[in-house]
Amino acid sequence: MKNRLLKIISGILAITLIVGICIFAIIKLSQSRKTANIISSNFVGYDFARAVTGDKSEVSMLLKPGTEMHNYEPTPEDIVNIKNADLFIYIGGESDEWVEDLLKDNEIPEEKTLRLMSLVEVVEEELSDGMETHESDGNHEGRDNHHHDEEKVEYDEHIWTSPVNAIKLVNGVRDKLSKIHPENEVIYTKNANTYASRLSDINQKIRDVVATSNKKELIFGDRFPFRYFVDEYGLDYYAAFPGCSEQTEASNKTIAFLINQAKADDIKTILKIELTSDKLAKSIADEAGAKVMTLNAAHNISSEDFEKGVTYADIMESNISIIKEALK
């Protein structure tokens, strides 16, 4: 009887030990997989964080798919989520003006934030010839007239439109997350290198297209968020509005300028950007004997593309054929 009781007790202890080991393993596995809660104010920050961390994070985007980036305002729920996040990623430009006050008011430490504009060299916003201004019907001093007032210089926030800059941003996300979770540094580095390699290939393809194209000029019947792109690849440009303009109606003077420019330089493709109307671009194209195509600046993506998991690299890859056509 005594031996039987000892066997039962031993069996119970063995089962308890096995169960304990299993529970410990599950907890450790869970801890190793769910390592970072990351929130981005925009699509590119979301995409780069997702690429770097793989399955070792929960990444979310404040901007709803399909909505206008420049008109976003945070909700009380967004503010709570930002405060509780391990890392908050934001651009740091005109569309993110609300961020600095939010971080200060809520005493969110710098080590839990990443300002993407701090990772690359930025340029002042610029008015190209013919471009509509906020204050006028199209009259200005030309390409060297920077968009700023006496108190504050406005820098172009669309840093990601250059794949070369995008590589720097991916590496910046990697470095920041490696400080927060050094145990995952090897994984973050591997993932970042894989993504950066694809972006490097895209960069080279664009250079090849530009080098073999007859023209070196782009005309936009829309806002122009591609300053870093054209600077990187040595292209000229003309557009209806600056990159962060809220205007949608151009003056007759601006429209006439772009039509005449397209005719003079034999431009056969008028460009617009994603998630905007083609009305203005089409009116210019019709008069100039050209067609309209969309060059995607990756401000945001549609709900359908978001569900499909479309990436910044996918967008830039698809832009290559558009650039090739526009430079014919």
N, C-alpha and C positions, 0 to 999 in steps of 0.2 A: 504493500500500500504506500509505504514511504517512498520507494523507488519510482512508483507511478506518479506520485505527486511532484517529485523532483523533475521528472521528464516533462510533465505539463508546464511547470514553472519555467524550465529551460526553453521549452517551445515558445511560450509567451514572450520571454525575453528576446529570443532570436527574431521573432516576428516584429517586436517593437523596435529592435535595432535596425532591421531592414527597412521598416516604414520610416524611421527617423532619417536614415541615410537617403532614402528616396525624396523625402520632403526637403532635406537640406540641398540635394542636387537640383530639385525643381526651383527652389528659391534662388540658388546661385545662377541657374540658367536664366531665370527671369530677370535678375539684376544685371546680367551681362548683356541681355538683349535690349532691355528698355533703359537706355543710358542718358538720353537727352530729350528734353521737350523744347522744340525750337519753333519760334513764330517769326514769320517774315511779313513785312508790310506790303510786299510786292511779289510778282511772279518770279523774277530772276533770283531773288534771294531764296525763295522757296525752292526753286529748281536746283540751285547750286548746293544748298544744304541737303536736299534729298539725294543728290548724286554723291556727295562726300560721305554721308553717314550710312547709306544703304538701308539695311533693316535695323540699325542700331539707334533709331531715334523716332520720335513722333514729330513730324514737320507739318505745320499748318500755315495758311496764307490768310491775312486779314481781308485783302481785296477779293471780292467775290468774282469768280470767273465771268467774263463777258462784260464787266463794268469798266467805267472810265477811271483810270488810275489817278488823274489829276483832281478829281472831285471827291475823293474818299475822305470821310471823317470817321474817327473811331467811336464805337459805342461803349457804354459803361462795361459791358461784358468783355469787349476787346481789351479795355484797360486792365481789368482784373486778370485776364489771361496773360497779358504782357508782364505784369508784376510777378506772376507765378512761373513764368518760363525760365528755363536754364539759359536761353540765349534769344535775344530779340534782334533781328536783322532789319535794317532800313537803309534807304538810299542816302538821305541826308540833304536832298535838294528842295526845290520849290514845292513839290507835291507832298513832301514830308515835313512841312513847317510846323505841324502840330506836335511832332515827336519831341523836340527839345524841351518844351514846357512840360509835356507828360512825364518825361524821365526825371526832370528836376522836381516837379510837384510830388511825385511818388517815390522820390529818393531811390531810384533804380541805379545800382552801381555800374560803372563803366565796364567792369569785367563781364557783365551779363548782356552787353550790347555790342553790335558791330555796325558801324557806319560805313557803307560801301564806298562812298565818295572819298573816304580817307585812304583808300588803298591804291588809288591811281592819281595821275596828274590830271587836274581838271582845267577846263578852259571857260572863259566868259561867254555868256550867250551873245550871239552875233546876229546882226541884221544883214542879210544879203541884198543885193540890188533887186528892187521891185517888191520886196517883202512888206507886207502889211504890218503896221505898228499898232500898239494899244491906243495910242493917243491921236493917230492921224488917219487919213484916208489913203495912205501909201507913200506920203512924202517923207523922206529921210535923207541922210547924208551918204548912204551907200554901205558897202561891205565892212568898212572899218568902224561903223557906228555901233558900239556895244550897247546891249540892252541893260541899262542900270540907271539908278538915280544918284543923287549926290551923297546919300548916306550909305547905300549898300550895293555892292557889286553882285549881280546875279550870275551864278555859274551854271553851265549846262549840266543837267543832272543825268542825261541819257548815256552814261558812261559805258553801259553794257553793250551798246550797239556795235562796238568794235570787238570782234572775237579775241583780239590780242588783249584788250582790257579784261574780257571775260575770264581768260586764263588766270589773270592776276586776282580776280575776285574769287574764283574757285579756290585758289591757293590761300587766300586770306581767310576764307571760311574754314578751310582745313586747319590752319594755324590756330585760329580762335578756339575751335572745338577741341583741338589737341591739348590746349591749356586747361579746358574745362574737364575733359575726360582723357587724361594722358594714357590710361590703360587701353584706349582704342586708337592710339596714334598710328600704329602700323596699318590698321584697316582704313583709317581716314586718308592716310598718305597713298595707299594703293588705289583707293577709289578716285581720289583727286587726280592722280597721275593718269588713270584711264580716261577720265572725262577731259582732262587738259589735252591729252593726245588726240582725241577726236576733234577738239576745237582747233588744235594746231593744223590738222589736216584740212579743216574747213578754211582756215586762214590762208593756207597755201593755194587752195582751189580758187579762192577769190582773187588772190594776187595773179594767178595764171590767167583768169578771165580778164582782169583789167589790163594786163600786159599785152594781151592779144586782141583787144577791142579797138575799133576804129575811133570811138568817141571816149571822152573822159568827163562827161557831164551828165548830171541827173536833174530833172525838173519835176517838182512836186506840186500838184494842185491840192495842197493839204498842209498840215503842220509839218515841221521838219525836225525830227528827233535824231537824225543821222550824222550830226556834226563829227563825232568821234570816228565814225565809219569812214566818211569821206576824207578826213584828215589822215587816217591810217593808210588809205589806199591811193592818195593823191588825186582825188576827184574834185571837180568843180560842181557847184549846185546852185539852183534857184528854187524858191518855194514861196507859197502864199503867206505863211505865218511862221513865227518862231516855234520851237519845239513844245513849249508849255502854254502856248496861247489858248485862250478859251474861245476865240473867235471862230465862227463858222462861215461868215459871209465876207467875201473879199470885195474891195472897191473895184469899180470899172477900170481904174488906172492900173491896179495890180493885175487884174485878169488880162488886160491888153498887153502889159509888159511881158507876162509869161507866154502868151500866144505868140507875140513877136519874137521872143527869144527862141521858142521852139521852132518857129519857121526859119529864122536866120541860121540856126545851127543844125537844121534838119533832124530834129529830135522826133522820133517816131513812137516813143512810149512816154506817157505822162503817168507819174506814180502817185499813189495814195498810200496811206498806212492802214493797218488793221483796225477793225471795229469802228470805222468812220464812213460817212456817206461819200459816194463817188460823184456827187452832183457837180462840184466845182471842177474836179479833175476832168470829168466828161465834157464840160463846157469848153475847157481849154483844148482838150484833145480833138473835139469836133471841129473847132476852128483851125487847128494846126494840122489836120489830117493825120492824127495819131490815134493810138489806142490807149486804154487805161489798164494798168496792172497794179497789184498791191504788193508793196515791199513791207514785210512784217518787222516791226521794231521791237516786238516781244514786250510791250508794256503789260499786256495781259493776254489770256487766251480764252476761247469760247468755253462754255460749259461742256460741250461735247468733246473738245480736245483735252480738257482737263480730266475728264473721266477716262479718256484713252491713255493718259499719261504722257502726252506730248511734251517734249523738253525744249529748252532753249537751243540746244544743238540741233534738234530736228528742224526748228524754225529757221536757223541760219543756213542749214543745209538746203532747205527748200528755197531760200532767197537767192542762191547761187544762179539758178536758171533765170530768175527775174532780172538780176543784175546783168547777166549776159545779154538778155533781150534788150534791156534798156540802153545798153552801150553800143548797140549795132549802128 
